């Protein structure tokens, strides 16, 4: 091969790569499968509801909301909510602050909370910082608070 044919070959490779890349990035992304959607909903603690049922629930909600709000204001709840200041430093393990939350009465079981974090893939995305955690928060709410989205 001489110099000219080598350049022509290289130019052909470059042009074909550019055309393939342009067609790949210009095409719309594939729609997610039903299994992927179910997995996403499960990971984020969400539920899929039919539009008709959603509309029915939505139309029933404004009527029920004022009654619930007035009931809450007139009757104080008997449950005490504790607030704990959780400090997570760089290098802290989930077991460490899960035990801390259990001792403070925020979570029922450090092991169960740690298992929740592992099961939902949050152990590697925990951010160091200071967080106000309440005893009325569930594992999902605490996980959303301390982990990167």
C-alpha positions in Angstrom: 0.0 0.0 0.0 1.2 3.4 -0.8 0.8 6.6 1.0 -2.2 7.8 -1.0 -4.3 4.5 -0.6 -3.5 4.5 3.1 -4.9 8.0 3.5 -8.0 7.1 1.4 -8.6 4.0 3.6 -8.2 6.1 6.8 -10.6 8.8 5.5 -13.2 6.1 4.6 -12.9 4.7 8.2 -13.4 8.2 9.6 -16.4 9.0 7.5 -18.1 5.7 8.1 -17.5 6.0 11.9 -19.0 9.5 11.8 -22.1 8.3 9.9 -22.6 5.4 12.3 -22.2 7.7 15.3 -24.6 10.3 14.0 -27.2 7.7 13.2 -26.8 6.2 16.7 -27.2 9.5 18.6 -29.9 10.8 16.3 -32.2 7.8 16.8 -34.7 7.9 19.7 -33.9 5.8 22.8 -35.6 2.5 23.1 -38.7 2.4 25.2 -38.2 0.7 28.6 -39.6 -2.8 29.0 -42.3 -3.7 31.4 -39.8 -5.6 33.6 -37.5 -2.5 33.7 -40.5 -0.3 34.7 -41.5 -2.7 37.5 -37.9 -2.9 38.8 -37.7 0.9 38.8 -41.0 1.3 40.7 -40.0 -1.3 43.2 -36.6 0.3 43.9 -38.2 3.7 44.5 -41.1 2.4 46.5 -43.7 3.5 44.0 -46.9 2.0 42.7 -48.4 2.1 39.2 -52.1 3.0 39.1 -54.5 3.0 36.2 -55.5 6.5 35.0 -59.1 6.0 35.9 -58.3 4.9 39.4 -55.9 7.8 39.8 -58.6 10.3 38.7 -61.1 8.7 41.1 -58.6 9.0 44.0 -57.7 12.5 43.1 -61.3 13.7 42.9 -62.0 12.0 46.3 -59.0 13.6 47.9 -60.1 17.3 48.2 -63.2 16.3 50.1 -61.3 14.2 52.6 -58.4 16.6 53.1 -60.2 19.4 55.0 -61.8 16.8 57.4 -58.5 15.2 58.1 -56.8 18.6 58.7 -59.4 19.8 61.1 -59.3 16.5 62.9 -55.6 16.8 63.3 -55.8 20.3 64.7 -58.5 19.5 67.2 -57.0 16.3 68.5 -53.3 16.1 69.3 -51.8 12.8 68.5 -50.5 10.7 71.4 -47.3 9.8 69.5 -44.1 11.6 70.4 -41.7 12.3 67.5 -38.0 12.4 68.3 -35.5 14.3 66.3 -31.9 13.1 66.2 -28.9 15.0 64.7 -27.1 12.4 62.7 -23.5 13.2 61.8 -22.0 11.1 59.0 -18.3 11.6 58.5 -16.3 10.5 55.5 -15.3 6.8 55.9 -18.2 6.0 58.3 -19.8 2.6 57.5 -23.6 2.2 57.3 -23.4 -0.2 60.3 -21.9 2.5 62.5 -24.7 5.1 62.0 -27.4 2.4 61.8 -26.4 1.4 65.3 -26.4 5.0 66.3 -29.9 5.5 65.0 -31.1 2.4 66.8 -29.6 3.6 70.1 -31.3 7.0 69.6 -34.7 5.3 69.0 -35.1 6.4 65.4 -35.1 3.0 63.8 -36.3 -0.3 65.4 -33.4 -2.4 64.2 -29.9 -1.3 63.0 -29.6 -4.6 61.2 -32.9 -4.2 59.3 -32.0 -0.6 58.4 -28.6 -1.7 57.1 -30.2 -4.5 55.2 -32.6 -2.0 53.6 -29.7 0.2 52.5 -27.9 -2.7 51.0 -31.0 -4.1 49.3 -31.7 -0.8 47.6 -28.1 -0.1 46.6 -27.7 3.0 48.8 -24.6 1.9 50.8 -22.2 3.3 48.2 -24.1 6.6 47.7 -24.2 7.8 51.3 -23.1 11.4 51.6 -21.1 12.7 54.6 -22.9 15.5 56.4 -25.2 16.5 59.2 -28.9 15.3 59.0 -31.9 15.9 61.2 -33.6 12.5 61.3 -37.1 12.0 62.9 -38.5 8.9 64.6 -41.6 9.0 62.4 -39.5 8.6 59.2 -39.4 5.2 57.5 -36.3 3.6 56.1 -37.0 4.9 52.6 -37.2 8.5 53.8 -34.0 8.2 55.8 -32.3 6.6 52.8 -33.4 9.4 50.5 -32.1 12.0 53.0 -28.6 10.5 53.5 -27.9 9.1 50.0 -27.3 10.8 46.7 -30.2 10.7 44.3 
